[in-house]
């Protein structure tokens, strides 16, 4: 186990370097001069020269690459053009809100989704199963920002039960502010996890040991939870990792709908303002999250299923 | 005594491509309903100039944020533009991106995957490493990150969605190529000295198409969702051009106006994505029986 963890961690290092390199390539080599993009087509040559010097774009490409890598590892990501704040400060200010939203949404999605899947699997092809099927078909089709907008219009604007924007202060107020945005993301999560739990449980229910458990007279609840759900956990774990990633990408639009601070909104407003350094910082944060969540998923596998071995 | 010719005629005729399509689309009432729904949206998109009651870009100071009425069935937005007309023209954008991007991604992704699978070695290692890495990203996040760098506009959105889908096709194509490569007819072709591009195009590609086509139909729905999300975020279809995503964006920007633009455009996205999901599942089950549940 310790060997596996070490190997997996060592394997993450080239992945992280590759991600950083791809971000660098995307930001420098793709069409469009960042100086022109930031300053507009009417910029004077002196302004462009000053911008390029300030952003470190006036040195050879290999040197830019080294500076970029060095900057990432010393957490120096340059500073925002418009706000004149270091990018790392902006990230530090916004990151907690995105993490808060993602975690609350995940928790709500798990609490709703897994029981839905159990109910559907134990009542196969009956009313509850069909209900869960319709729910997950809608959950797969409805865009999260649309669902968010509907909830916002109904519960915040018309009924006035929830705040329209912001993230709140203090524990209770923050939970109050995060409830509707998290519920929006959780709806899609629950649809996905419900269907996944149903499929994996039904697969496990066909196994010999379930028949044995029933034959020896184990109570149905024990068969479902102890023998069934426990063994269905591995595919569900994979699903949890995937759904953590999609919650993170969904949070971008949801932060915009509910006017909440967060990395997603930081990135989107930086794109609108053509704030080069902040765009680069936002892209980096999301890319690193993806690598870390994948790493975490691999580590969780070993805990959930000790049969997983290093290749 | 049965003769050989009788034995042959006892076999059912080989199904033609039309039979396959019919078998997929007429599987169940749900799939038929979904197909009809898609057909309606395609007709609406194609006939937009004749069906739309107003010019989707025409502004009017006199009718800002109006609720639905006989004149404007879905009301007007904050610039006094007719929401129904904008939605009808928006259908064009959604369907266009929905069809073009998966096809382009299938072409490039299959090419990459086949090259990696057929040649192996360092080519395979480099391609697979990058593909695996990109597969770790949810498509929406990958699309947002690429759009962050590229910006919006028609061709950029096509490029963004295509690139977001390429890794998925590349992985399927590579796995399929690895198994087809072992087939005797490929070894025979290599042995008689057929040139490599011909082997790939004549012997490999046609034999790996089924799962690629299945994936392509499944991703039409994802492409429509992606375009809507990007346009909602302001990095997709650019104002004033209508798209279901930016109609919702405009609706949210004038929240105290009429909620109908949001409700209408969102319902359109949901219905179309649902319909394509149902048809996509049916196509996948028909072409790739191993994944049928």
Interface residues (C-beta under 8 A of the other chain):
Chain A: X15 X18 X19 X22 X26 X27 X30 X31 X32 X37 X137 X138 X140 X141 X142 X143 X145 X146 X149 X150 X152 X153 X157 X164 X199 X242 X245 X246 X248 X249 X250 X252 X253 X256 X257 X267 X268 X270 X271 X272 X279 X282 X283 X286 X287 X290 X291 X294
Chain B: X129 X130 X133 X136 X137 X138 X140 X141 X144 X145 X146 X147 X148 X149 X150 X151 X221 X225 X228 X229 X232 X233 X234 X235 X248 X251 X252 X255 X256 X259 X262 X263 X265 X266 X269 X270 X271 X273 X274 X277 X278 X293
